[in-house]
């Protein structure tokens, strides 16, 4: 059954308790399930892991205020998916074009590590988001957890679709493209460079052109 996003969801007791703790420490933080952001009928859905404590969990918008958002929003601007290359807060005027951003887990997990049960519990929300995509749309997975969550949400076997940076998978109605997550660790160690990340978006555009033919 597809499940629409619930801004008051508390299905994961550990996450709900942790959000209360963080809210007590930072009363001005959002500290709720972070909703998807972007176009209603996108050709590209980007799926991250979970909100960052001092980023999306603080601002209430995916990758906004996060270190990971620096490279992501720069790439989206350079590739024509947004009107500006910086995302600092929810009232900064940023809009996305033909693109939507979400997370595999909508709530902030301790140490940025959701449990398997929490990923599974949150998965119906992702199922609903993917079900609403137009045929031929591309889903970009930022990291292996997002990759696996997408496969679960679309009813595919994880063993048949290997995660790897730049890997692409035909899921039937949609395409799945993989990238290393644009996290601080990956970018500072140069496991993921700006050139590598932009190349993924170039391939996304090629796939979208192919599906339009």
N, C-alpha and C positions, 0 to 999 in steps of 0.2 A: 504494500500500500504506500502511495506517495504521501508525504507529509510536508505541509507548508511550514516555512520558517516560523518559529514561535519565539518572540522576543522575551518571553517570561519563562522559557524552558528551564526546568531544574531536575531533569531526568538523571543527571549524574551527581550523586550526593557529594562526592569528593570535590568536584569542580564548583558546585554551588557553594560549598563551605569555604573554599579557597577564595572565591570572588568576594564573599562577605569579609574575609580577613583583609584582602587588598583594599576593599572599599573603606574599611576602618582606617587603614594606613594612609590612603589617598582619597579623601572624601570627594574630590573633584573629578575622579576618574569615572569612566563609563561603567565598567565592571558588570556587564551583562553579556548575554550572547550577542556576538557582533553580526549584524545582518550583511547579506551580500550587497555589493555596490556596483552600479553601472547601468548599462543599457538594458531595457526590458526584453529585447529580442536580439541578443548578441550573436555575432558569428564566431566570437572567441570567448570562452569561459576559462579563466585562470583560477586554479585551485591551489591554495597554500596549505600549510599545516594547521596552524591555530593562531589566534591573536597573540601578539607580544605584550608583555606586562606593561611596558611604558610606551607602547605604540598604539596598536589597534584597541587594546583593552582600555587605554586611557582616552582615546579620541572617539571610539565607536565606529570607525571605518577601517576596512581591511588595509593593512600595510601603511596606514597613515600615521606618521610619527615614528614608524619603525625604521631601524637602520636598513632592513631589507627593502623597504619602500624606496630608498634613494635610487637604487639601480632599476627597480621595477618601473617606477613612474617615469624615469628618464627614458627607458626603452619604449614605453607606451607612447610617449610624446614623439620620440624620433621616428616611430613607425606609424604614426598617424592615428593612434587610438585614444589620445587625450589632448586637451587644449593647453596643458602646461606640464612642465617637467618636474614639478615639486609638489608633494602632498604633505602638508604640515598639520592641518586641522580641518574639521568638517565644514567650516564656513570659508574655506580659502578660494572658492570659485572653481575648483576642479570639476570637470565633467569628462566622462568616458564616451567614446564613439565606437559602436559595434563591439563593445567589450564589456565584460562583467567580471568582477573579482569576488571570490568567496574562499572559505577555508573548509578543510575536511572536518575539523572540530571547531565549533563556533564559540566555545568558551576558553578562556585562558587556563591552561593546565600548569600545575606546579613544575618548575624547571623546564617548561616548554615540552613536557613529555606526557602526552595523554596515554592512558592504558588502552589495551586492545578492546576492552569492553566499552570504554568511552568512545572510541572511534566507531565501533559498531552501533552504539546507541544513537550517535549523531548522524549516522549514514543515511537514514531516510530523508533527511533534509536535503542532502546532496543528490539523492535519487530524484527528488522532486525538481530540483534546479536543472538537472541534466535532461529530464523528461520534457522540460519546457523549451529546450533549444531547438532551433530549426534544423532540418536535415542538412547534412554537410558541414555543420559547425565543428570547430576544433576545440578540444579541451586540453589545456596546457597544465600539466602536473608539475608543480614545483617541489621536487623531492619524492622519495620512494613511498612515504606514508600517504601523500596525496595520490600518487599513482595507484597504490593498492586500494585506497578508498574509492577511487573512480571506477576501478574494475568491479569492486563489490557492488557499487551503486548501479552499475549497468548489467549485472548478472553474468560477468565473465570470470573465467578461472584465472587466478593469479599466476599459476604455473605456466600458462600459455603466453603470457605477455611480460617479457623481462624489462625491468626498469634500467635505463641507462641514459646518460645525457645525450640528447639528440635522437633517441629512439622514437619511432613513430609506429602507431598501431591502428589498423582499420577495425573499428568496432561495429561496423555495419552502418548504422544511421549517422554516426559521428566518427571523428578521428581523435586519437589520443596522442599527444606529443609530450615527451619527457624533457625536463631540464633539471640540473642541479638547483637546489633552492638558493635564492639570492641572499642568503644569510650573511651576517658579519663574518662568521668563520670561513665560509666558502669563498667569499670575495677577498678577504684579507690574506688567505693562504694561496689565493689565485687558483684554487680548484675550479672556480668559475670566474672567468674574466668578462669584461664588458663585451669584447668582441665575440666570445662564445655565446653570450646571452642574446646579443643582437642577431646572431646567425640563426638562432632558434626561431626568432620572430620572422626572419626572412623566409624560413622554411614553412612556417605557419601560413604566411601569405601565399606561398606557392601552392600549398595544399588547398587553400580556399579557392584559388583561381581554378585549380583542377576540378574541384567539386562543382563549380559553376558551369563547367562545360557540358 
